[in-house]
Amino acid sequence: MLIGITVLLVFQLIGEVTAYFLNGFVPGPVIGMAMAAVALTLTGGVKILRPAHQQTIDTSKVVLANLGILFVPAGVGIIQHLDLIRDSGLELLAIVVLSTVITLTVTVWVFILVKRLSGGYAND
Amino acid sequence: MTEGLWVYLATSPLLWLVTTLVVWLAATAIAGLSPGNALLNPIMLSIAVIAAILCIAGIDYDAYFKGAQFIHFLLGPATVALGIPLYEKLSLVKSNLVPMLCALVVGSLTAVGSTVFFAHLFGFAPDVVASLAPKSTTAAVAMAVSSGLNGDPALTAAVVVLTGICGAIVVTPMMNAMRIKDFSARGFAVGLASHGIGTARAYSVDPVAGLFSGIAMGFNAVLTSLIVHVFL
């Protein structure tokens, strides 16, 4: 567990340092995510690192299974905008719902149609 | 005596850390009673309950966040953790690369374009439109984009959370209604439209959906910061 969380934090740190030099163009943790995937792929066959790999995989499973709670503190921040919700809450909600439903529909169908056209479902 | 205890506890980080954990565990237990009911979203339930507690007790957000920040901090390593299933299922990701990239570009343009369109339609001021435009991306990116466009990052943060919860609630009923069974496509769509909150939902439905949702979230964070300039 401790090795796993350390590996994740080390890659976040590398990501943050990279983000600093990219002027915050891409968030540090997102760079860390890509770097962790690349590093694990490159060192996947190295025997001495195998226990560290396994711990990192196990730790991420625990983290990803409980991902939802991590958004609660930021979400509670909505209490700072109660006046805005009172004034234009319905319009904001309408924009969010309409745009989300349209985006979900368009994205999922582009994915499926392109996959179908490129023969991605040939083995189904 | 009890009043003194309350003053002591209410200002300590421990009380709000424990509150967040206990409310979350109760919310997931309630959501687990009826797994098919997407409206019982544990993130939404937890936010509503904690917000109500703070309003009734007269606690301001900064005092709450002193405790909750320990949970908030884990968002960083959790984002890195999204890269680990990427490594475990690399061949599955590679075989879906072309559909992913096409869905990314079209989806990202749709997310920003539809938001800007409806915001103009409802007659919002330009600074509010700029605050709403990046709402499908993860909070850190959305707030940076918003302030770069002279929006209000605090408003952006609130709308980002709302968008995440909305996507997490509607995705399963919508995809089932459209009879879409490909969990890589379903996950990718919810990660693109509803960032990490959508990804949390995707992981609770299917591991492959969670994997593609995490990838979509990462890609869309990068692309949105570029394409907002097309619309604004």
Chai-1 contact restraints between the chains, C-beta under 6 A:
chainA,res_idxA,chainB,res_idxB,connection_type,confidence,min_distance_angstrom,max_distance_angstrom,comment,restraint_id
A,L8,B,P77,contact,1.0,0.0,6.0,A-B,restraint_1
A,L8,B,V80,contact,1.0,0.0,6.0,A-B,restraint_2
A,L8,B,A81,contact,1.0,0.0,6.0,A-B,restraint_3
A,L9,B,P77,contact,1.0,0.0,6.0,A-B,restraint_4
A,F11,B,V80,contact,1.0,0.0,6.0,A-B,restraint_5
A,Q12,B,G76,contact,1.0,0.0,6.0,A-B,restraint_6
A,Q12,B,P77,contact,1.0,0.0,6.0,A-B,restraint_7
A,Q12,B,V80,contact,1.0,0.0,6.0,A-B,restraint_8
A,V26,B,V222,contact,1.0,0.0,6.0,A-B,restraint_9
A,P27,B,A140,contact,1.0,0.0,6.0,A-B,restraint_10
A,P27,B,V141,contact,1.0,0.0,6.0,A-B,restraint_11
A,P29,B,G76,contact,1.0,0.0,6.0,A-B,restraint_12
A,P29,B,T79,contact,1.0,0.0,6.0,A-B,restraint_13
A,P29,B,V80,contact,1.0,0.0,6.0,A-B,restraint_14
A,V30,B,G218,contact,1.0,0.0,6.0,A-B,restraint_15
A,V30,B,A221,contact,1.0,0.0,6.0,A-B,restraint_16
A,G32,B,V80,contact,1.0,0.0,6.0,A-B,restraint_17
A,M33,B,T79,contact,1.0,0.0,6.0,A-B,restraint_18
A,M33,B,V80,contact,1.0,0.0,6.0,A-B,restraint_19
A,M33,B,L82,contact,1.0,0.0,6.0,A-B,restraint_20
A,M33,B,G83,contact,1.0,0.0,6.0,A-B,restraint_21
A,M33,B,G218,contact,1.0,0.0,6.0,A-B,restraint_22
A,A36,B,V80,contact,1.0,0.0,6.0,A-B,restraint_23
A,A36,B,G83,contact,1.0,0.0,6.0,A-B,restraint_24
A,A37,B,G83,contact,1.0,0.0,6.0,A-B,restraint_25
A,A37,B,L86,contact,1.0,0.0,6.0,A-B,restraint_26
A,A37,B,Y87,contact,1.0,0.0,6.0,A-B,restraint_27
A,L40,B,Y87,contact,1.0,0.0,6.0,A-B,restraint_28
A,T41,B,Y87,contact,1.0,0.0,6.0,A-B,restraint_29
A,I57,B,I84,contact,1.0,0.0,6.0,A-B,restraint_30
A,S60,B,A81,contact,1.0,0.0,6.0,A-B,restraint_31
A,S60,B,I84,contact,1.0,0.0,6.0,A-B,restraint_32
A,V63,B,A78,contact,1.0,0.0,6.0,A-B,restraint_33
A,V63,B,A81,contact,1.0,0.0,6.0,A-B,restraint_34
A,L64,B,A81,contact,1.0,0.0,6.0,A-B,restraint_35
A,L64,B,Y203,contact,1.0,0.0,6.0,A-B,restraint_36
A,L67,B,A78,contact,1.0,0.0,6.0,A-B,restraint_37
A,L67,B,A200,contact,1.0,0.0,6.0,A-B,restraint_38
A,L67,B,Y203,contact,1.0,0.0,6.0,A-B,restraint_39
A,G68,B,P42,contact,1.0,0.0,6.0,A-B,restraint_40
A,G68,B,I43,contact,1.0,0.0,6.0,A-B,restraint_41
A,G68,B,A200,contact,1.0,0.0,6.0,A-B,restraint_42
A,I69,B,W24,contact,1.0,0.0,6.0,A-B,restraint_43
A,L70,B,L74,contact,1.0,0.0,6.0,A-B,restraint_44
A,L70,B,L75,contact,1.0,0.0,6.0,A-B,restraint_45
A,L70,B,A78,contact,1.0,0.0,6.0,A-B,restraint_46
A,F71,B,I43,contact,1.0,0.0,6.0,A-B,restraint_47
A,F71,B,I197,contact,1.0,0.0,6.0,A-B,restraint_48
A,V72,B,T20,contact,1.0,0.0,6.0,A-B,restraint_49
A,V72,B,S46,contact,1.0,0.0,6.0,A-B,restraint_50
A,P73,B,A68,contact,1.0,0.0,6.0,A-B,restraint_51
A,P73,B,I71,contact,1.0,0.0,6.0,A-B,restraint_52
A,P73,B,H72,contact,1.0,0.0,6.0,A-B,restraint_53
A,A74,B,A139,contact,1.0,0.0,6.0,A-B,restraint_54
A,G75,B,I47,contact,1.0,0.0,6.0,A-B,restraint_55
A,G75,B,V161,contact,1.0,0.0,6.0,A-B,restraint_56
A,V76,B,I47,contact,1.0,0.0,6.0,A-B,restraint_57
A,V76,B,I50,contact,1.0,0.0,6.0,A-B,restraint_58
A,V76,B,A51,contact,1.0,0.0,6.0,A-B,restraint_59
A,G77,B,Y61,contact,1.0,0.0,6.0,A-B,restraint_60
A,G77,B,A157,contact,1.0,0.0,6.0,A-B,restraint_61
A,I78,B,A158,contact,1.0,0.0,6.0,A-B,restraint_62
A,I79,B,A51,contact,1.0,0.0,6.0,A-B,restraint_63
A,I79,B,L54,contact,1.0,0.0,6.0,A-B,restraint_64
A,I79,B,Y61,contact,1.0,0.0,6.0,A-B,restraint_65
A,Q80,B,Y61,contact,1.0,0.0,6.0,A-B,restraint_66
A,H81,B,A158,contact,1.0,0.0,6.0,A-B,restraint_67
A,E91,B,F122,contact,1.0,0.0,6.0,A-B,restraint_68
A,I95,B,F118,contact,1.0,0.0,6.0,A-B,restraint_69
A,I95,B,A119,contact,1.0,0.0,6.0,A-B,restraint_70
A,V96,B,L162,contact,1.0,0.0,6.0,A-B,restraint_71
A,V96,B,T163,contact,1.0,0.0,6.0,A-B,restraint_72
A,V96,B,C166,contact,1.0,0.0,6.0,A-B,restraint_73
A,V97,B,C166,contact,1.0,0.0,6.0,A-B,restraint_74
A,L98,B,F118,contact,1.0,0.0,6.0,A-B,restraint_75
A,S99,B,S114,contact,1.0,0.0,6.0,A-B,restraint_76
A,S99,B,T115,contact,1.0,0.0,6.0,A-B,restraint_77
A,T100,B,T163,contact,1.0,0.0,6.0,A-B,restraint_78
A,T100,B,C166,contact,1.0,0.0,6.0,A-B,restraint_79
A,T100,B,G167,contact,1.0,0.0,6.0,A-B,restraint_80
A,T100,B,A193,contact,1.0,0.0,6.0,A-B,restraint_81
A,I102,B,S114,contact,1.0,0.0,6.0,A-B,restraint_82
A,T103,B,G107,contact,1.0,0.0,6.0,A-B,restraint_83
A,T103,B,T110,contact,1.0,0.0,6.0,A-B,restraint_84
A,T103,B,A111,contact,1.0,0.0,6.0,A-B,restraint_85
A,T103,B,A193,contact,1.0,0.0,6.0,A-B,restraint_86
A,L104,B,A189,contact,1.0,0.0,6.0,A-B,restraint_87
A,L104,B,A193,contact,1.0,0.0,6.0,A-B,restraint_88
A,V106,B,T110,contact,1.0,0.0,6.0,A-B,restraint_89
A,T107,B,A103,contact,1.0,0.0,6.0,A-B,restraint_90
A,T107,B,G107,contact,1.0,0.0,6.0,A-B,restraint_91
A,T107,B,A189,contact,1.0,0.0,6.0,A-B,restraint_92
A,T107,B,L192,contact,1.0,0.0,6.0,A-B,restraint_93
A,V108,B,I180,contact,1.0,0.0,6.0,A-B,restraint_94
A,V108,B,A185,contact,1.0,0.0,6.0,A-B,restraint_95
A,V108,B,A189,contact,1.0,0.0,6.0,A-B,restraint_96
A,V110,B,C102,contact,1.0,0.0,6.0,A-B,restraint_97
A,V110,B,A103,contact,1.0,0.0,6.0,A-B,restraint_98
A,V110,B,V106,contact,1.0,0.0,6.0,A-B,restraint_99
A,F111,B,P99,contact,1.0,0.0,6.0,A-B,restraint_100
A,F111,B,A103,contact,1.0,0.0,6.0,A-B,restraint_101
A,F111,B,A185,contact,1.0,0.0,6.0,A-B,restraint_102
A,F111,B,F188,contact,1.0,0.0,6.0,A-B,restraint_103
A,I112,B,A185,contact,1.0,0.0,6.0,A-B,restraint_104
A,V114,B,P99,contact,1.0,0.0,6.0,A-B,restraint_105
A,V114,B,C102,contact,1.0,0.0,6.0,A-B,restraint_106
A,K115,B,P99,contact,1.0,0.0,6.0,A-B,restraint_107
A,S118,B,V98,contact,1.0,0.0,6.0,A-B,restraint_108
